[in-house]
Amino acid sequence: MSLRSCDAPANEPAPMRVADALALIRGRLPVSAGVERVVLGNAPGRILAEDVVAPLSLPPFDNSAVDGYAFRLDDGMSGLLPVAARVPAGAPVPAVPPGSAVRIFTGAPLPPGADTVAMQEDVRVEGGAVRLPGGLARGANCRREGEDVKAGSLALPAGRRLGARDIALAAALGLRELPVRHRLRVGLFSTGDEVTATGDGLAPSGIHDANGPMLAALLARWGAVPLPLGILRDDPVNVRERLAEAASGCDVIVTSGGVSVGEEDHVRAAVGQAGGIALWRLAIKPGRPLAFGDVAGTPFVGLPGNPSAAYVTALAILLPVLSQLGGGAEEAPLPLVRSGFTMTKRLGRREYLRVCLRPGDDGLSVASLAPNGALFGLAASDGFAELHEDCEAIRPGDLLPFRAHPLG
């Protein structure tokens, strides 16, 4: 079955599948963001530029995982051992005299010779001695040097978008700074004579610009620097001039609207004249009219003008463009949810359904269709069920990939 739409001009290419579009993007775009070192407090949300090799082991020494008593397991077979010393975390570590135990606290280093720790809840103190429980295995309640991370091993891989958990690991390794990719500067245009900046007075046939603020919020969440450049009016000369100006001051140019086949859609023609279009029309719903190319060498992504379609294609295409340019790792597989609805779809097209989640009986969330309305339904939803091209029908209980909304 051909993917060519029945209303597509005969000389236009068939819509491209999402996976093919992503392969094209990865093949055409080099990693272009430079590298800088930032303190840990400024690293969250940034893309790690180089592998981080652990300069020390974690834990750096054998230590106790609990408050209790450390001893040699062979000595503890008798059940009653004198307490020879007390070891809080951070204190000097005494040796364990043969046939004795040491009072120890969580995180304190194991004294030389000790190989097991009994929890304080499981022992009975009798004067200056402690009666140990039976049945402990050697090494019980102990954390061994390097069992978390070995010195010289890979701690954090290049390409990871850093989060709080990564910062915790880097801090524990004694690192004050991390090498990260520069933030990409993204020039952002909305398009159309009918579009008015949010907050300005509306003409009788005007609409407020939802795409600009929405895309700026997504770009900031993804670690880029959004540069709102205003609205491109439906004038081909003005469109060409403003795109050329943006190309000299941005790492990426993003537009919403103006890349379809209407007589007032001037963006695609302007990009074709100033650089080139490598991709136009995507086998996706919502969001088929999408363009990828360059303006005088600066990467360009033209998103649809419909806000819901612009949002979906930003997730599906713009984010991978930014990740590729910024040296990010490929996206991990999406989590799965269960369908709570029935529907059919067109083969050969990837669809993104706005859904709301509720807890399921088997631990997986159950997805139901979000309310209607391009923006109200988007705001009311928890994310998207992603229906791949070879899917033709959805029934209750089917497993579906789920793409959550970016937070922040």
Rosetta blueprint (number, residue, H / E / L):
1 M L
2 S L
3 L L
4 R L
5 S L
6 C L
7 D L
8 A L
9 P L
10 A L
11 N L
12 E L
13 P L
14 A L
15 P L
16 M E
17 R L
18 V H
19 A H
20 D H
21 A H
22 L H
23 A H
24 L H
25 I H
26 R H
27 G H
28 R H
29 L L
30 P L
31 V L
32 S L
33 A L
34 G L
35 V E
36 E E
37 R E
38 V E
39 V E
40 L H
41 G H
42 N H
43 A L
44 P L
45 G L
46 R L
47 I E
48 L E
49 A L
50 E L
51 D L
52 V E
53 V E
54 A L
55 P L
56 L L
57 S L
58 L E
59 P L
60 P L
61 F L
62 D L
63 N E
64 S E
65 A L
66 V L
67 D L
68 G E
69 Y E
70 A E
71 F E
72 R L
73 L L
74 D L
75 D H
76 G H
77 M H
78 S H
79 G L
80 L E
81 L E
82 P E
83 V E
84 A E
85 A E
86 R E
87 V E
88 P L
89 A L
90 G L
91 A L
92 P L
93 V L
94 P L
95 A L
96 V L
97 P L
98 P L
99 G L
100 S L
101 A E
102 V E
103 R E
104 I E
105 F L
106 T L
107 G L
108 A L
109 P E
110 L L
111 P L
112 P L
113 G L
114 A L
115 D L
116 T E
117 V E
118 A E
119 M E
120 Q H
121 E H
122 D H
123 V L
124 R E
125 V E
126 E E
127 G L
128 G L
129 A E
130 V E
131 R E
132 L L
133 P L
134 G L
135 G L
136 L L
137 A L
138 R L
139 G L
140 A L
141 N L
142 C E
143 R E
144 R L
145 E L
146 G L
147 E L
148 D L
149 V E
150 K L
151 A L
152 G L
153 S L
154 L E
155 A E
156 L E
157 P L
158 A L
159 G L
160 R L
161 R E
162 L L
163 G L
164 A H
165 R H
166 D H
167 I H
168 A H
169 L H
170 A H
171 A H
172 A H
173 L L
174 G L
175 L L
176 R L
177 E E
178 L E
179 P E
180 V E
181 R E
182 H L
183 R L
184 L L
185 R E
186 V E
187 G E
188 L E
189 F E
190 S E
191 T E
192 G L
193 D L
194 E L
195 V E
196 T E
197 A L
198 T L
199 G L
200 D L
201 G L
202 L L
203 A L
204 P L
205 S L
206 G L
207 I E
208 H E
209 D L
210 A L
211 N H
212 G H
213 P H
214 M H
215 L H
216 A H
217 A H
218 L H
219 L H
220 A H
221 R H
222 W L
223 G L
224 A L
225 V E
226 P E
227 L E
228 P E
229 L E
230 G E
231 I E
232 L E
233 R L
234 D L
235 D L
236 P H
237 V H
238 N H
239 V H
240 R H
241 E H
242 R H
243 L H
244 A H
245 E H
246 A H
247 A H
248 S L
249 G L
250 C L
251 D L
252 V E
253 I E
254 V E
255 T E
256 S E
257 G L
258 G L
259 V L
260 S L
261 V L
262 G L
263 E L
264 E L
265 D L
266 H L
267 V H
268 R H
269 A H
270 A H
271 V H
272 G H
273 Q H
274 A H
275 G E
276 G E
277 I E
278 A E
279 L E
280 W E
281 R L
282 L E
283 A L
284 I E
285 K E
286 P L
287 G L
288 R L
289 P L
290 L L
291 A E
292 F E
293 G E
294 D E
295 V E
296 A L
297 G L
298 T E
299 P E
300 F E
301 V E
302 G E
303 L E
304 P L
305 G L
306 N L
307 P H
308 S H
309 A H
310 A H
311 Y H
312 V H
313 T H
314 A H
315 L H
316 A H
317 I H
318 L H
319 L H
320 P H
321 V H
322 L H
323 S H
324 Q H
325 L H
326 G L
327 G L
328 G L
329 A L
330 E L
331 E L
332 A L
333 P L
334 L L
335 P L
336 L E
337 V E
338 R E
339 S E
340 G L
341 F L
342 T L
343 M E
344 T E
345 K L
346 R L
347 L L
348 G L
349 R L
350 R E
351 E E
352 Y E
353 L E
354 R E
355 V E
356 C E
357 L E
358 R E
359 P L
360 G L
361 D L
362 D L
363 G L
364 L L
365 S L
366 V E
367 A E
368 S E
369 L E
370 A L
371 P L
372 N L
373 G L
374 A H
375 L H
376 F H
377 G H
378 L H
379 A H
380 A H
381 S L
382 D L
383 G E
384 F E
385 A E
386 E E
387 L E
388 H L
389 E L
390 D L
391 C L
392 E L
393 A E
394 I E
395 R L
396 P L
397 G L
398 D L
399 L E
400 L E
401 P E
402 F E
403 R E
404 A E
405 H L
406 P L
407 L L
408 G L
